[in-house]
Amino acid sequence: MRFSAYFTGAYAESAVLDRSAADLKAAARCAKQCALIVTEPGTENMAGTVEQKLAAQGITLPEPAAPVANYVGFVRTGNLLFVSGQLCFDGQGKLIAKGKLGAGVTLEQGQAAARGCAINLFAQIKAALGDLDKVARVVRLGGFINSTPDFPDAPKVLNGASDLMVAAFGDKGRHARTTVGVASLPADAAVEVEGLFEVI
């Protein structure tokens, strides 16, 4: 590519700015190889504020679970993000709690399972948005508790998810919710949680 400069009506060809396409390609390769990225110093690999809060609690986000049937993990429409129900798998793909509340699974185990579901919701949100800091509000959680018909503490179980939402997002994490006891869940999981989020 050849650039020209005009000085006081006289035409002067600038050899300094005369660069061939090969020169430009070489510069691009150098920039890529040297990882020259225009960012704020020290922020290249910095997690967002919400992820930092989670990390302080020892939480690392897993890979989002792939759908096992004819649905997708999340759908965004406008400024709303709907996240499909997440089972209580841990980062190694094992159920945190299996079976029924009120018949072998304790309240504490159920709460830990609900917390695991919330972590899996976070993983889906990050896959959708790239950054948990883009959540403007946790709007609603829906909890499904695999339990006996007479189990009375399903709302307490779902607190495991709700408490983590508030810990991560502060007041923006306070949400509406529904908790339902069910006869069974996929893989005999103890808990499943879905979420609705306002995003930016």
C-alpha positions as CSV (number, residue, x, y, z in Angstrom):
1,M,0.0,0.0,0.0
2,R,1.4,3.5,-0.9
3,F,0.5,6.6,0.9
4,S,1.0,10.1,-0.4
5,A,1.5,13.4,1.3
6,Y,1.0,17.0,0.1
7,F,3.0,19.9,1.4
8,T,2.3,23.5,0.4
9,G,0.9,22.3,-2.9
10,A,3.9,20.2,-3.7
11,Y,3.5,16.4,-4.0
12,A,6.0,14.4,-2.0
13,E,6.0,10.6,-2.0
14,S,6.6,9.2,1.5
15,A,8.8,6.2,1.4
16,V,8.5,5.7,5.2
17,L,4.8,5.0,4.8
18,D,5.2,2.7,1.8
19,R,4.4,-0.7,3.1
20,S,3.6,-3.7,1.0
21,A,0.8,-6.2,1.8
22,A,3.5,-8.6,2.9
23,D,4.8,-6.1,5.5
24,L,1.3,-5.7,7.0
25,K,0.8,-9.5,7.1
26,A,4.1,-9.9,8.9
27,A,3.1,-7.3,11.4
28,A,-0.2,-9.0,12.0
29,R,1.6,-12.3,12.6
30,C,4.0,-10.7,15.1
31,A,1.1,-9.1,17.0
32,K,-0.7,-12.5,17.2
33,Q,2.4,-14.4,18.2
34,C,3.4,-11.8,20.8
35,A,-0.2,-11.7,22.1
36,L,-0.4,-8.0,21.8
37,I,-3.9,-7.3,23.2
38,V,-5.2,-3.8,23.9
39,T,-6.7,-4.2,27.4
40,E,-6.3,-2.6,30.8
41,P,-3.0,-3.7,32.4
42,G,-3.5,-6.7,34.7
43,T,-7.1,-7.5,33.5
44,E,-6.3,-9.9,30.8
45,N,-7.5,-13.0,32.7
46,M,-9.4,-11.4,35.5
47,A,-12.7,-12.9,36.4
48,G,-15.7,-10.7,36.9
49,T,-16.8,-9.5,40.3
50,V,-19.4,-12.3,40.8
51,E,-17.0,-15.0,39.8
52,Q,-14.5,-13.6,42.3
53,K,-17.1,-13.8,45.1
54,L,-17.7,-17.4,44.1
55,A,-14.0,-18.2,44.0
56,A,-13.6,-16.8,47.5
57,Q,-16.1,-19.5,48.6
58,G,-14.1,-22.2,46.8
59,I,-16.5,-22.4,43.9
60,T,-15.2,-23.0,40.4
61,L,-17.8,-23.0,37.6
62,P,-18.0,-26.4,35.8
63,E,-18.6,-26.8,32.1
64,P,-22.4,-26.3,31.4
65,A,-24.3,-29.5,31.2
66,A,-25.3,-30.5,27.7
67,P,-29.1,-31.1,27.1
68,V,-30.1,-34.7,27.3
69,A,-33.3,-34.3,25.2
70,N,-35.0,-32.0,22.7
71,Y,-34.3,-28.7,24.4
72,V,-31.5,-26.1,24.9
73,G,-29.7,-25.1,28.1
74,F,-30.9,-21.5,27.9
75,V,-32.9,-19.1,25.8
76,R,-32.4,-15.3,25.7
77,T,-35.2,-13.1,24.5
78,G,-34.7,-9.4,24.9
79,N,-33.3,-8.7,28.3
80,L,-34.5,-12.0,29.8
81,L,-32.5,-15.2,30.1
82,F,-34.4,-18.4,30.8
83,V,-32.2,-21.2,32.0
84,S,-33.4,-24.8,31.8
85,G,-33.7,-26.9,35.0
86,Q,-30.3,-28.0,36.3
87,L,-29.8,-31.2,38.2
88,C,-27.6,-31.4,41.3
89,F,-24.4,-32.7,39.5
90,D,-21.1,-31.8,40.9
91,G,-18.0,-30.7,38.8
92,Q,-17.2,-34.4,38.2
93,G,-20.6,-35.2,36.9
94,K,-21.7,-37.1,40.0
95,L,-25.0,-36.4,41.8
96,I,-24.6,-34.5,45.0
97,A,-27.7,-36.2,46.4
98,K,-29.6,-39.1,45.0
99,G,-33.0,-40.3,46.0
100,K,-35.9,-38.7,48.0
101,L,-36.0,-36.1,50.7
102,G,-37.9,-37.7,53.6
103,A,-36.7,-41.2,52.6
104,G,-33.0,-41.4,52.9
105,V,-31.8,-37.9,51.8
106,T,-31.4,-35.5,54.7
107,L,-32.4,-31.8,54.7
108,E,-28.7,-30.8,54.8
109,Q,-27.9,-33.1,51.8
110,G,-30.9,-31.6,49.9
111,Q,-29.6,-28.0,50.6
112,A,-26.2,-29.0,49.3
113,A,-27.8,-30.4,46.2
114,A,-29.8,-27.2,45.6
115,R,-26.6,-25.2,46.0
116,G,-25.0,-27.5,43.4
117,C,-28.0,-26.7,41.1
118,A,-27.3,-23.0,41.5
119,I,-23.7,-23.4,40.6
120,N,-24.8,-25.2,37.4
121,L,-27.2,-22.3,36.7
122,F,-24.2,-20.0,36.9
123,A,-22.3,-22.1,34.4
124,Q,-25.2,-21.8,31.9
125,I,-25.4,-18.1,32.5
126,K,-21.7,-17.7,31.8
127,A,-22.1,-19.8,28.6
128,A,-24.9,-17.5,27.5
129,L,-23.4,-14.1,28.5
130,G,-19.7,-14.6,28.9
131,D,-19.7,-12.8,32.2
132,L,-21.9,-13.3,35.3
133,D,-21.6,-9.5,35.9
134,K,-24.1,-9.1,33.1
135,V,-26.9,-10.3,35.3
136,A,-29.0,-7.3,36.3
137,R,-31.4,-9.3,38.5
138,V,-32.2,-12.8,39.5
139,V,-35.9,-12.7,38.8
140,R,-37.2,-16.2,39.7
141,L,-36.1,-19.7,40.7
142,G,-38.2,-22.8,40.3
143,G,-37.2,-25.7,42.5
144,F,-38.3,-29.3,42.1
145,I,-37.7,-31.5,45.1
146,N,-37.7,-35.3,44.8
147,S,-39.5,-36.1,48.0
148,T,-42.0,-38.3,49.8
149,P,-45.6,-37.0,49.8
150,D,-45.4,-36.0,53.4
151,F,-42.1,-34.2,53.3
152,P,-42.7,-30.7,54.7
153,D,-39.5,-28.8,54.2
154,A,-39.1,-28.4,50.4
155,P,-38.8,-24.6,50.8
156,K,-35.9,-25.1,53.2
157,V,-34.2,-27.4,50.7
158,L,-34.4,-24.7,48.0
159,N,-32.7,-22.2,50.3
160,G,-29.5,-23.9,49.3
161,A,-29.9,-22.3,45.9
162,S,-31.5,-19.0,47.0
163,D,-28.8,-18.3,49.6
164,L,-26.0,-18.7,47.0
165,M,-27.8,-16.4,44.6
166,V,-27.9,-13.7,47.3
167,A,-24.3,-14.4,48.3
168,A,-23.2,-14.0,44.6
169,F,-25.3,-11.1,43.5
170,G,-26.2,-9.3,46.7
171,D,-29.6,-7.5,46.6
172,K,-29.9,-8.3,42.9
173,G,-29.9,-11.9,43.8
174,R,-33.2,-11.7,45.8
175,H,-35.9,-13.3,43.8
176,A,-39.3,-14.7,43.5
177,R,-39.6,-18.5,43.5
178,T,-41.7,-21.6,43.4
179,T,-40.9,-24.9,45.2
180,V,-42.7,-28.1,44.3
181,G,-42.3,-31.6,45.7
182,V,-42.3,-34.2,42.9
183,A,-42.5,-38.0,42.7
184,S,-39.2,-38.4,40.7
185,L,-36.5,-36.5,38.8
186,P,-34.2,-37.6,36.0
187,A,-31.4,-39.9,37.2
188,D,-33.1,-40.0,40.6
189,A,-31.6,-36.7,41.4
190,A,-32.8,-35.2,44.7
191,V,-33.1,-31.6,43.4
192,E,-33.6,-29.7,40.1
193,V,-33.6,-25.9,39.8
194,E,-34.5,-23.6,36.9
195,G,-33.9,-19.9,36.7
196,L,-35.1,-16.6,35.1
197,F,-32.7,-13.7,35.0
198,E,-32.8,-10.1,33.8
199,V,-29.6,-9.4,31.9
200,I,-27.8,-6.5,30.2
